[in-house]
Amino acid sequence: MQNTLAPDSGIIYLKSKFFIIRVLTYFSFLLIPIWVPKSIGVPSGVQAVAVALYILFITSQWFFLGKEIDHRLKIYFRVNSSMDRLVYRLFLGMFFFILYFNLLSLLPSKWIYNSFWITWVVLGIFYSWPTRGKIIRESVTSNFTEFRYLDSFEKTLVFLILILFSFSIPDLPNLKEVEALKLFFDPNEKISGFLWNFIKVNYYPFYKYPDLLKLAWSFHFYFINLGLFLFCYYALLRFFVSRRLSLLGVFALLSSWSWTKVLVADFGSALFETYSLLWVWTLLWVTRSSTYRTGLFLGLVGFYGALIFHHWWALWIPQLVLIYFFLDNKTLWFKKQAFRYASFGLGLTIVALIAKSGFSESYFNFNSSYLEQAFTIFKRKAFYSLAPIGFLLALAICFNIKFKFLRDLKIDKIYLKHLLLSAIVLIVFDLVGGSGIFGSLSLMWLFALFSLFPLELIFQTMSRLRSSRNMIYLIYILICLLDSHFEGRVKILLRSFDL
């Protein structure tokens, strides 16, 4: 057996090589916020690509931070798919950056700027040196093992998803003042100052350049919030259907014309409605993880909801009740430990509420147009016509109705019950409170999910007829693509960047 600690084992060479490559890559991305403010006269499209790359860079740092927190706190968990791990670490890292950047925001302007760069330089050096041999063997693709064995249809669909997502950016605001931008994204002033401080420090190099700040904030709301929305949705779908149908579900959601119309009408919904999906997925994943230490993430998700809209602190009550019953196969000691870890997020939620002074406001505002809104979303997408059938199949599975044709349908009944209960809680919460937590985008992912159940039944029944399944798969891809209004999305994009 080779002794990797010996001087001649080559480990120093491997670590040095890894360090040099990682440092060069890291600081190449870190040059973007230095170069972009000086790129006067450069086409707006080039600036947009540069800002998008910078956003990709900072999200990767959230992932690395989440991974490091797992290592330090010894959080080892089970996943349903590799996407669970990616979504969890991205959000976990973002939550801790929210806390850290809020501390930086207390400093004078000059020291915010200096601390911003010191932070990234220190993190770059820390992440670049492999403290564990396992890090050397890892790569970007190792975090996407879910997509390692895609067939030609699935690869094509992933490509279409990326293209459609990139071309579905809504109209950018014409505003340049910071306060005006805040009102554009949050006209009802729901978002906590803690979250605005995080966004401010995150893009601090652009703060004195109004055009770049507008672009950075717009891309933050679109690429980060809705990018995480799609990742989270795929992870949720993998609890119920195959990888192939999960990709189709993401495409059916993204290709709906309602996706663009909702964002054009209310850009800020990209943040508000992502939370409902995160909340549902968190309940399922914490149940699946089989470790009480994921209670830390559960608590931070509750804290994040209070930052988005302080009324949502009330979701702590159904969240804890549901997770208590979802963990019915765990001991009372396990549940207490999970709640103990979640108490960190509960304490932060109390701090956020005290800062917002939100306890005294009314929490009841019945949403009378909810059914009309749901019908509008439903009729805009032909693919969603399968949703009523899928809903009936879900009920049949939950209530153990024995139909002969359901023998081949293998959908986890426990997770399906958890999903339906979680969705009902959010729908009732939105109906009563009118807070927008389960609005148009949330209804879309629920319709798309139910629409996949009949297809899952067909595919499992035809498990031996691969060519027939491929043909059906292709037909539904074309159905989703034909009513995607792709030309309308392209026009909006060209208009936003004067192309």
RONU-630683 format. One line per field, with one value per residue (C-alpha): residue in one letter; x, y, z. Coordinates in steps of 0.02 Angstrom, whole numbers, padded with zeros to 5 digits. Each point is the difference from the previous one (the first is absolute). Layout:
! residues N
type <- (A:...) .
east <- (X:...) .
north <- (Y:...) .
up <- (Z:...) .
END
This chain:
! residues 499
type <- (M:Q:N:T:L:A:P:D:S:G:I:I:Y:L:K:S:K:F:F:I:I:R:V:L:T:Y:F:S:F:L:L:I:P:I:W:V:P:K:S:I:G:V:P:S:G:V:Q:A:V:A:V:A:L:Y:I:L:F:I:T:S:Q:W:F:F:L:G:K:E:I:D:H:R:L:K:I:Y:F:R:V:N:S:S:M:D:R:L:V:Y:R:L:F:L:G:M:F:F:F:I:L:Y:F:N:L:L:S:L:L:P:S:K:W:I:Y:N:S:F:W:I:T:W:V:V:L:G:I:F:Y:S:W:P:T:R:G:K:I:I:R:E:S:V:T:S:N:F:T:E:F:R:Y:L:D:S:F:E:K:T:L:V:F:L:I:L:I:L:F:S:F:S:I:P:D:L:P:N:L:K:E:V:E:A:L:K:L:F:F:D:P:N:E:K:I:S:G:F:L:W:N:F:I:K:V:N:Y:Y:P:F:Y:K:Y:P:D:L:L:K:L:A:W:S:F:H:F:Y:F:I:N:L:G:L:F:L:F:C:Y:Y:A:L:L:R:F:F:V:S:R:R:L:S:L:L:G:V:F:A:L:L:S:S:W:S:W:T:K:V:L:V:A:D:F:G:S:A:L:F:E:T:Y:S:L:L:W:V:W:T:L:L:W:V:T:R:S:S:T:Y:R:T:G:L:F:L:G:L:V:G:F:Y:G:A:L:I:F:H:H:W:W:A:L:W:I:P:Q:L:V:L:I:Y:F:F:L:D:N:K:T:L:W:F:K:K:Q:A:F:R:Y:A:S:F:G:L:G:L:T:I:V:A:L:I:A:K:S:G:F:S:E:S:Y:F:N:F:N:S:S:Y:L:E:Q:A:F:T:I:F:K:R:K:A:F:Y:S:L:A:P:I:G:F:L:L:A:L:A:I:C:F:N:I:K:F:K:F:L:R:D:L:K:I:D:K:I:Y:L:K:H:L:L:L:S:A:I:V:L:I:V:F:D:L:V:G:G:S:G:I:F:G:S:L:S:L:M:W:L:F:A:L:F:S:L:F:P:L:E:L:I:F:Q:T:M:S:R:L:R:S:S:R:N:M:I:Y:L:I:Y:I:L:I:C:L:L:D:S:H:F:E:G:R:V:K:I:L:L:R:S:F:D:L) .
east <- (00000:00065:00039:-00078:00084:00176:00103:00016:-00186:-00030:-00138:00092:00012:-00185:-00051:00110:-00068:-00179:00038:00073:-00144:-00132:00082:00015:-00182:-00062:00087:-00045:-00182:00041:00071:-00174:-00066:00163:-00008:-00186:-00012:00142:-00080:-00077:-00045:-00008:-00165:-00134:-00011:00183:-00026:-00152:00101:00137:-00124:-00081:00172:00030:-00167:00051:00161:-00084:-00126:00145:00071:-00164:00014:00179:-00049:-00147:00116:00124:-00137:-00052:00179:00026:-00166:00014:-00168:-00017:-00165:-00090:-00060:-00133:00104:00163:-00101:-00058:00179:00028:-00160:00030:00179:-00040:-00137:00100:00148:-00113:-00082:00168:00057:-00160:00053:00180:-00040:-00123:00143:00106:-00141:00020:00173:00036:-00007:00189:00017:-00144:00096:00165:-00082:-00087:00164:00091:-00140:00012:00190:00006:-00135:00087:00162:-00090:-00106:00144:00116:-00066:-00004:-00066:00060:-00179:-00014:00132:-00102:-00157:-00052:-00149:-00080:00016:-00138:-00115:00008:-00187:00040:00150:-00095:-00125:-00060:-00016:-00179:00043:00155:-00104:-00129:00133:00065:-00175:-00027:00161:-00043:-00178:00053:00131:-00124:-00143:00069:-00142:00013:00134:-00051:00044:00035:00173:-00024:00022:-00164:-00094:00071:-00055:-00178:00004:00045:-00101:-00142:-00088:00161:-00009:00185:00100:00143:00113:-00027:00029:00163:00055:-00039:00086:00164:-00006:00011:00093:00130:-00146:-00078:00064:-00046:-00191:-00013:00105:-00090:-00168:00067:00076:-00157:-00112:00111:00004:-00190:-00009:00151:00026:-00179:-00074:00157:-00017:-00187:00032:00135:-00116:-00145:00103:00054:-00182:-00055:00131:-00095:-00141:00049:00150:00144:-00068:-00172:00076:00090:-00161:-00089:00130:-00017:-00191:00009:00128:-00080:-00166:-00037:-00062:00181:00042:-00166:00009:00177:-00041:-00146:00097:00188:00009:-00106:00160:00052:-00169:-00062:00165:-00021:-00158:00092:00151:-00114:-00085:00163:00083:-00134:00020:00189:00022:-00111:00106:00170:-00010:00106:-00062:00139:-00098:-00113:00126:-00052:-00184:00016:00096:-00135:-00126:00113:00018:-00189:-00013:00129:-00100:-00163:-00014:-00178:00075:00072:-00170:00052:00112:-00153:-00057:00182:00043:-00166:00020:00182:-00047:-00126:00105:00135:-00120:00127:00128:00015:-00054:00184:00038:-00141:00058:00176:-00066:-00102:00151:00101:-00148:-00005:00147:-00110:-00144:00109:00052:-00183:-00043:00142:-00065:-00177:00057:00095:-00154:-00128:-00120:-00100:-00131:-00059:-00152:00032:-00171:-00033:-00105:00055:-00166:00077:00100:-00106:-00005:00189:00018:-00117:00097:00164:-00080:-00073:00159:00095:-00065:00114:-00093:-00157:00074:00002:-00180:00036:00163:-00089:-00127:00143:00084:-00160:-00019:00177:-00021:-00165:00059:-00134:00035:-00014:00075:00084:00088:00102:00144:00000:00141:-00013:00048:-00164:00079:00089:-00156:-00105:00133:-00002:-00189:-00008:00138:-00082:-00170:00078:00079:-00158:-00107:00133:-00004:-00190:-00021:00150:00011:00189:00042:00099:-00093:-00038:00016:00172:-00045:-00161:00101:00121:-00145:-00093:00157:00033:-00174:00013:00149:-00091:-00101:00160:00090:-00139:00016:00190:00001:-00134:00104:00166:00053:-00048:00141:-00029:-00184:00044:00126:-00132:-00124:00137:00044:-00183:-00020:00162:-00069:-00168:00087:00114:-00136:-00099:00152:-00013:00188:-00004:-00085:00137:00134:-00084:-00004:00185:00052:-00102:00080:00178:-00035:00059) .
north <- (00000:00172:00117:00164:00094:-00046:00135:-00105:-00040:00145:00075:00167:00009:-00041:00127:00135:-00033:00005:00161:00091:-00049:00046:00167:00052:-00047:00083:00166:00006:00008:00123:00120:00020:00129:00097:-00004:00026:00175:00055:-00072:00163:-00015:-00190:-00068:-00030:-00182:-00028:00085:-00110:-00158:00062:00036:-00170:-00083:00098:-00063:-00177:00029:00060:-00143:-00123:00079:-00031:-00182:-00013:00086:-00118:-00147:00065:00025:-00181:-00056:00106:-00046:-00182:00003:-00163:-00028:-00111:00072:-00050:00064:00094:00158:-00005:00024:00143:00093:-00024:00064:00148:00061:-00040:00101:00143:00007:00019:00130:00096:00002:00047:00137:00078:00016:00082:00121:00076:00065:00168:00000:-00006:-00149:-00093:00013:-00055:-00142:-00059:-00027:-00069:-00128:-00065:-00005:-00097:-00120:-00023:-00052:-00109:-00092:-00019:-00098:-00178:-00035:-00175:-00121:-00033:00178:-00031:-00140:00106:00105:00105:-00149:-00106:00106:-00040:-00189:00004:00054:-00111:-00130:00103:-00071:00105:00053:00056:00095:00090:00045:00067:00108:00065:00040:00102:00093:00036:00057:00119:00076:00020:00151:00127:00186:00084:00155:00173:00059:00035:00067:-00130:00040:00000:-00172:-00066:00060:-00078:-00172:00019:00126:-00052:00015:-00177:-00044:00022:00124:-00146:-00075:00167:00019:-00169:00046:00169:-00072:-00143:00124:00139:00027:00055:00114:00163:-00052:00012:-00094:-00145:-00003:-00011:-00142:-00093:00013:-00053:-00150:-00042:-00011:-00098:-00115:-00034:-00011:-00087:-00104:-00067:-00018:-00118:-00098:-00018:-00052:-00135:-00064:-00004:-00094:-00134:-00053:-00059:-00029:-00055:00111:00008:00060:00118:00090:00005:00075:00138:00035:00001:00127:00111:-00006:00065:00175:00038:-00009:00158:00089:-00022:00071:00145:00046:-00025:-00028:-00019:-00158:-00089:00014:-00018:-00155:-00091:-00013:-00107:-00131:00007:-00021:-00156:-00078:00034:-00096:-00150:00006:00021:-00153:-00094:00056:-00114:00115:00122:00123:00053:00087:00143:00020:-00016:00145:00108:-00026:00066:00150:00031:00004:00135:00102:-00011:00050:00017:-00070:-00168:-00026:-00080:-00146:-00055:-00076:-00116:-00032:-00072:-00094:-00078:-00050:-00078:-00115:-00028:-00070:-00128:-00140:00094:00000:00145:00033:00017:00126:00102:00008:00057:00137:00051:00028:00092:00119:00096:00053:00036:00120:00089:00011:00088:00124:00035:00026:00119:00101:00004:00023:-00112:-00078:00139:-00008:-00093:-00175:-00027:00058:-00126:-00026:-00008:-00015:-00157:-00122:00119:00015:-00190:-00021:00129:-00092:-00168:00049:00084:-00164:-00151:-00116:00042:-00086:-00159:00078:-00050:-00180:00006:00072:-00143:-00124:00082:-00015:-00182:-00037:00093:-00087:-00173:-00018:-00164:00021:-00131:00129:00078:-00156:00062:00177:00009:00168:00015:00018:00074:00142:00031:00023:00116:00102:00018:00050:00129:00073:00010:00095:00127:00020:00031:00118:00098:-00001:00067:00116:00053:00008:-00070:-00149:-00121:00107:-00027:-00081:-00115:-00054:-00034:-00120:-00089:-00020:-00060:-00126:-00077:-00002:-00117:-00137:-00065:-00002:-00093:-00130:-00017:-00013:-00130:-00102:00005:-00033:-00126:00107:00125:00065:00034:00092:00105:00047:00051:00098:00092:00042:00081:00098:00068:00040:00101:00086:00048:00104:00075:00167:-00005:00142:00113:-00037:00041:00167:00046:-00045:00100:00150:-00005:00007:00108:-00136) .
up <- (00000:-00048:00143:-00055:00143:-00056:-00087:-00159:-00011:-00120:00107:00012:-00189:-00021:00131:-00078:-00173:00066:00095:-00151:-00115:00130:00044:-00182:-00033:00159:-00022:-00185:00051:00139:-00131:-00076:00127:-00028:-00189:-00029:00082:-00113:-00158:-00061:-00183:00004:-00071:00131:-00051:00046:00168:00030:-00033:00118:00140:-00026:00018:00160:00068:-00046:00097:00160:-00002:-00014:00158:00089:-00047:00065:00162:00022:-00031:00128:00130:-00027:00029:00157:00081:-00058:-00088:-00097:-00087:-00123:-00165:-00124:-00146:-00021:-00030:00182:00057:-00122:00048:00186:-00003:-00112:00116:00158:-00063:-00053:00173:00086:-00125:00041:00183:-00040:-00125:00122:00124:-00136:-00040:00175:-00049:-00083:-00190:-00022:00115:-00083:-00162:00079:00098:-00159:-00089:00152:00020:-00178:00001:00163:-00058:-00167:00082:00127:-00129:-00121:00114:00016:00186:-00037:-00132:-00054:-00064:-00133:-00076:-00007:-00148:-00051:-00086:00157:00076:-00148:00002:-00035:-00179:-00033:-00102:-00098:-00165:-00158:00037:00175:-00057:-00130:00131:00120:-00143:-00037:00184:00007:-00161:00053:00173:-00072:-00123:00125:00091:00021:-00035:00104:00099:-00066:00176:00069:00177:00137:00087:-00164:-00043:00169:-00033:-00174:00067:00159:-00028:00162:00101:00070:-00011:00160:00010:00045:-00172:-00087:00098:-00064:-00180:00021:00066:-00125:-00144:00089:-00140:-00112:00129:-00076:-00177:-00020:-00165:00063:00168:-00089:-00108:00148:00108:-00145:-00037:00184:00008:-00162:-00010:00185:00061:-00152:-00030:00178:-00033:-00147:00092:00149:-00111:-00084:00171:00056:-00157:00030:00156:-00112:-00182:-00103:-00054:-00176:00053:00128:-00141:-00099:00151:00013:-00187:00010:00140:-00084:-00173:00063:-00064:00175:00059:-00098:00027:00189:00006:-00115:00113:00162:-00009:00189:-00005:-00050:00182:00087:-00088:00002:00188:-00007:-00103:00116:00151:-00071:-00060:00169:00094:-00116:00000:00189:00019:-00126:00068:00154:00109:00132:-00045:-00154:00125:-00019:-00182:00046:00122:-00124:-00131:00126:00031:-00187:-00019:00134:-00096:-00161:00086:00188:00002:-00051:00173:00035:-00111:00142:00085:-00142:-00047:00172:00013:-00172:00025:00168:-00084:-00156:00114:00072:-00018:00106:00188:00111:00040:-00188:-00021:00150:-00070:-00169:00082:00103:-00158:-00078:00149:-00073:-00146:00118:00100:-00160:-00051:00164:-00030:-00176:00065:00136:-00130:-00113:00140:-00093:00141:00006:-00181:-00068:-00063:-00081:-00177:-00095:-00180:-00094:-00174:00038:-00102:-00148:00007:00005:-00150:-00101:00033:-00042:-00169:-00064:-00013:-00096:00098:00160:-00066:00074:00175:00051:-00047:00097:00151:-00002:-00013:00150:00102:-00052:00059:00165:00042:-00057:-00133:-00088:-00188:-00113:-00112:00151:00036:-00107:00072:00126:00089:00183:00094:00157:-00089:-00104:00157:00070:-00161:-00002:00183:-00023:-00156:00087:00146:-00117:-00106:00155:00068:-00164:-00012:00177:00006:-00182:00018:-00172:00066:-00115:-00151:-00186:-00008:00144:-00085:-00157:00085:00084:-00167:-00087:00139:-00011:-00191:00013:00096:-00150:-00103:00139:-00004:-00189:00005:00140:-00090:-00161:00086:-00133:-00150:-00002:-00177:00037:00161:-00095:-00128:00135:00089:-00162:-00032:00170:-00022:-00164:00082:00134:-00125:-00123:00126:00086:-00095:-00024:-00126:00129:00127:-00127:-00040:00184:00019:-00153:00059:00173:-00068:-00153:-00119) .
END
